[in-house]
Amino acid sequence: MAHQLNSLAHTKWLCKYHVVFTSKYKRKIIYNQYRQDLQEIIKLLCRYKGVQIIEGHMMPDHVHLLLSIPPKLSVSSFMGYLKGKSALMMFDKHANLKYKFSNRHFWAEGYYVSTVSQNEATIRKYIQTQEKHDFAVDQLSVKEYEDPFKGSK
C-alpha cells in the first residue's frame, strides 16, 4: 500500500498528507460520548469526496489523519469542507454542544498539514503511538490534591 498508485481518467497519482487539527480552545471534548459520532462523520465526509483515510487517531483535543487526497481536490478546500461539515453535523446530532461552543465553532482555525512520501511508515507509527505519549506526559504533570485548609498533622 505504500506505493499503490491511484488513477483518475487521465492521471496516475499518489498524494498523501498528514493532517492535524484541534478543537476550539483545545477543549478535551473529542473523547467520551462524542468520539464515536465524530469518527463516523469524518469517515462519511471523506467517502463523499473520494478521500481515503490511511490512518487516523482521535486525541482528547485534536485529530491526526493520514489521508490520500485526489489531486482534483486541494488540501485547503477539502479541510474547509471536512471541518465545516463535521462541525455542523456534530451540532445537529448533539444540541447541547451549542452551550459549550458559541457560534457553532467546533474546530479551531487552521490546521497542520505535511506531505508524506517515503516516510509513510514513520508517520503511521507516530499517529498510532501519539495517544500513549500524550497520556504519559499528562501523568507526569498530574499533582495530588492537597487541602490547603487541612493543616499539617
C-alpha positions as CSV (number, residue, x, y, z in Angstrom):
1,M,0.0,0.0,0.0
2,A,3.0,2.3,0.5
3,H,3.4,2.9,-3.3
4,Q,0.0,2.0,-4.6
5,L,-0.9,4.4,-7.4
6,N,-4.5,5.6,-7.8
7,S,-5.9,6.8,-11.0
8,L,-8.4,9.3,-12.4
9,A,-9.4,9.5,-16.1
10,H,-6.0,10.7,-17.3
11,T,-4.0,10.8,-14.2
12,K,-2.0,8.5,-12.0
13,W,-1.4,9.9,-8.6
14,L,0.0,9.2,-5.1
15,C,-0.9,12.2,-2.9
16,K,-0.7,11.5,0.9
17,Y,-0.9,14.1,3.6
18,H,-0.5,14.1,7.4
19,V,-3.2,16.4,8.8
20,V,-3.7,17.6,12.4
21,F,-6.5,19.9,13.6
22,T,-7.7,20.8,17.1
23,S,-11.0,21.5,18.8
24,K,-11.8,25.1,19.6
25,Y,-10.0,26.4,22.7
26,K,-8.2,22.9,22.8
27,R,-11.2,21.6,24.8
28,K,-10.8,17.9,25.6
29,I,-14.2,17.1,24.3
30,I,-13.5,14.7,21.5
31,Y,-13.4,11.7,23.8
32,N,-16.4,10.4,25.8
33,Q,-19.8,10.3,24.1
34,Y,-18.7,12.3,21.0
35,R,-15.7,10.3,19.8
36,Q,-17.7,7.5,18.0
37,D,-20.0,10.0,16.3
38,L,-17.1,12.2,15.2
39,Q,-15.3,9.2,13.7
40,E,-18.4,8.2,11.7
41,I,-18.9,11.7,10.5
42,I,-15.3,12.1,9.3
43,K,-15.4,8.7,7.6
44,L,-18.6,9.6,5.9
45,L,-17.4,13.0,4.7
46,C,-14.1,11.5,3.4
47,R,-16.1,8.9,1.5
48,Y,-18.3,11.6,-0.1
49,K,-15.2,13.3,-1.5
50,G,-13.3,10.2,-2.5
51,V,-10.6,10.7,0.1
52,Q,-9.1,7.6,1.7
53,I,-8.2,7.6,5.4
54,I,-5.0,5.5,5.6
55,E,-4.5,6.1,9.4
56,G,-6.4,8.2,11.9
57,H,-6.5,8.8,15.6
58,M,-8.6,11.0,17.8
59,M,-6.9,12.5,20.8
60,P,-8.8,14.3,23.6
61,D,-8.3,17.7,22.0
62,H,-7.1,17.1,18.4
63,V,-7.3,14.7,15.4
64,H,-4.4,13.1,13.5
65,L,-5.2,11.8,10.0
66,L,-3.1,10.3,7.3
67,L,-5.1,11.0,4.1
68,S,-4.9,10.1,0.4
69,I,-6.5,13.1,-1.3
70,P,-7.1,13.1,-5.1
71,P,-5.3,15.8,-7.0
72,K,-8.6,17.2,-8.2
73,L,-9.2,18.5,-4.6
74,S,-6.9,21.0,-3.0
75,V,-6.0,20.2,0.6
76,S,-7.3,23.6,1.8
77,S,-10.7,23.2,0.1
78,F,-11.0,19.6,1.5
79,M,-10.1,20.7,5.0
80,G,-12.5,23.6,4.9
81,Y,-15.2,21.1,3.8
82,L,-14.3,18.5,6.4
83,K,-14.1,20.9,9.4
84,G,-17.1,22.9,8.4
85,K,-19.5,20.0,7.6
86,S,-18.3,17.9,10.6
87,A,-19.0,20.8,13.0
88,L,-22.4,21.3,11.6
89,M,-23.2,17.6,11.7
90,M,-22.0,17.4,15.3
91,F,-24.1,20.4,16.4
92,D,-27.2,18.8,14.6
93,K,-26.6,15.5,16.4
94,H,-25.7,16.9,19.8
95,A,-27.8,20.1,20.5
96,N,-26.1,20.5,24.0
97,L,-22.8,21.4,22.3
98,K,-24.1,24.9,21.4
99,Y,-23.7,25.8,25.0
100,K,-20.0,24.8,25.2
101,F,-19.1,26.2,21.8
102,S,-20.5,29.6,20.9
103,N,-21.4,30.5,17.3
104,R,-21.2,26.8,16.2
105,H,-17.4,26.9,16.1
106,F,-16.3,23.3,17.0
107,W,-12.8,23.4,15.5
108,A,-10.1,25.9,16.0
109,E,-9.0,28.0,13.0
110,G,-6.3,26.4,10.8
111,Y,-4.7,23.0,10.7
112,Y,-1.3,21.4,10.3
113,V,-0.5,19.6,7.0
114,S,2.6,17.9,5.6
115,T,3.1,15.8,2.6
116,V,4.1,12.2,3.0
117,S,6.4,10.4,0.7
118,Q,8.9,7.7,1.6
119,N,8.3,8.1,5.4
120,E,4.7,6.9,5.5
121,A,5.6,4.1,7.9
122,T,7.1,6.6,10.3
123,I,4.0,8.8,10.2
124,R,1.7,5.8,10.7
125,K,3.8,4.8,13.8
126,Y,3.7,8.3,15.1
127,I,0.0,8.6,14.8
128,Q,-0.5,5.2,16.5
129,T,1.7,6.0,19.4
130,Q,0.7,9.6,19.9
131,E,-2.0,8.8,22.4
132,K,0.4,6.8,24.6
133,H,2.9,9.6,24.6
134,D,0.3,12.3,25.5
135,F,-1.1,10.1,28.3
136,A,2.4,9.6,29.8
137,V,3.0,13.4,29.6
138,D,-0.3,14.1,31.3
139,Q,0.5,11.6,34.1
140,L,3.8,13.4,34.8
141,S,2.0,16.7,35.2
142,V,-0.8,15.5,37.5
143,K,-0.5,16.7,41.0
144,E,-2.1,15.2,44.0
145,Y,-4.8,17.3,45.5
146,E,-4.0,18.7,48.9
147,D,-6.5,20.5,51.0
148,P,-4.9,23.9,51.9
149,F,-7.1,24.3,55.0
150,K,-6.2,20.9,56.5
151,G,-3.0,21.9,58.1
152,S,-0.1,19.6,58.9
153,K,-0.7,16.7,61.3
